[in-house]
Amino acid sequence: MRVLQVILALSVLILFHELGHYIWARIFRIRVEKFFLFFDLGGFKLFSFKIGETEYGMGWLPLGGYCKIAGMVDESMDTDFLKKDPQPWEFRSHPAWQRLLVMAGGVLNNFLLALVVFISILAGWGRNYMPNESPVYVNELGQALGFRTGDRILLYDDYAPKDFLSLQADLARRQVRSATVLRGADTLQIYIDQALIGDVLNNPGLFDVALPFVVDSVMTRSPNAPALRAGDCIVGVAGEVTPYLQDVRKQLHLHPGETVPVTVVRDADTLSIPLQVDPQGMLGVFFRNTPLKHREYSVMEAIPAGFNWAWESVAGYLRDLRLVATPSTGAYKSVGSFVAIGQVFPTSWDGLQFLYILAVLSVMLGVMNLLPIPALDGGHIVFCLFEMVTGRKPSDRFLMVAQMIGVFLLLALMFLAFGNDIARLIR
């Protein structure tokens, strides 16, 4: 199911991106020679057909797609057109501002797709969020950074985090140097070791919500049904103090299939009750869950909120790229390929989750293509802007050399991504 979701998501993203180039090219009467979903490497393709001057089809290699525009130096490295005089339907014959729009069309479509999906999610489903009002439960890396279970994070440098679910991402993306926390009745400042920032990206679960284990209800068939009731708070298991839900779980998993003494706070009383732990380390009860909140949006409310969500996604990914480009953080180790992308999809179909991932990937694709690398749209956009400012057009030889350098950089990035994926798989 994950493979099918990845292929479907990539197909949608590629089609929208390449359609952006295609539409603007056709608006300016620039000839499009080929429009392909996936690559027809070696000339092999699943199918194709021709309408007018354009061949439409699907290649066999699902690693992208392309819109081949007449008279343009692109990743195909086709230079035959340079031997002939420029033709009015060619890309190179049009003014720089038109070429700029053709090259920016793919990125614009990616951002537009993400925006529409975000607005649709908000209008159709609303959005869950968790205000940053709860104490944190930290893992070993969190302790190494200086945080302690029970801390409530107030500030990252001068920034006040609003969303609990984004605490870990904000810590890495903002390369936080100091965190202000409320620990008991004291306000403390923690200085963050920058050498550990890269580990934050690769260590999920840095911050969990520190909740007490409060019984919400007891399963009918649970052997502990007569002993427990709703509202009971478990604060100790087998003689160990367990102030938080995670502590209770750890202790129960140490005693599968056993009967253990459990300390329970019930109203004003503290009781010791023997409870049966099942083979999976559970008591057969439901606990009061994470304090998630939900907001519904009307269509008119969803539009500005969708714009804000899209902008937050773009800004967050730009910070991610800054981290990757800073070797000292080690964030480059988190770069992944299609294997890593596949891991973010659920194992079973979830329409809402698929749409959210599609929007995030669309933002990522748009931002990546804006990088000023010659083989990407961003490189061509820079050349067009240079021409518009200086009035001088880069030579065809310069464009060819730049394109080769860009392709080399992209291949290096691809090898890094696949290498990271392989390293993660064999650990």
PyMOL commands that set and color helices and strands:
alter all, ss='L'
color gray80, all
select helices_A, chain A and resi 2-27+41-43+80-83+91-93+96-124+140-145+164-173+194-201+245-253+299-324+327-329+331-334+338-343+351-369+377-390+396-426
alter helices_A, ss='H'
color red, helices_A
select strands_A, chain A and resi 32-39+45-51+54-59+61-69+127-129+136-138+152-156+178-183+186-191+207-209+213-218+233-237+240-241+259-266+269-276+285-287+293-295
alter strands_A, ss='S'
color yellow, strands_A
deselect
rebuild
show_as cartoon
